[in-house]
């Protein structure tokens, strides 16, 4: 898994590629939480390059989303592949995040 971070105005964009599985979930969560602390805007997670998400990957997104709540900011997801969108729909995560 690779994560590239870039600033887009006040927002932080994390471009993720590879698999969000048990092996990669903790480092991914760490990057997300670091972005929450350092950014003053929204966090946008670009999942264009992600072809698999396990429950551990979903949990990392949930933890980061909850960390944003006290700051009154949002965690947004972008460009989910159809199979990833299906995982989000089945798990109910589509209702928890803004997805573009």
Protein Blocks (a to p, Z undefined) as FASTA:
>chain_A
ZZddddehjbccdddedjddfklmmmmmmmmmmmmmmpmbdcdddfklpcbdcfklmmmm
mmmmmmmmmnopacddehiafklmmmmmmnopmmmpccZZ
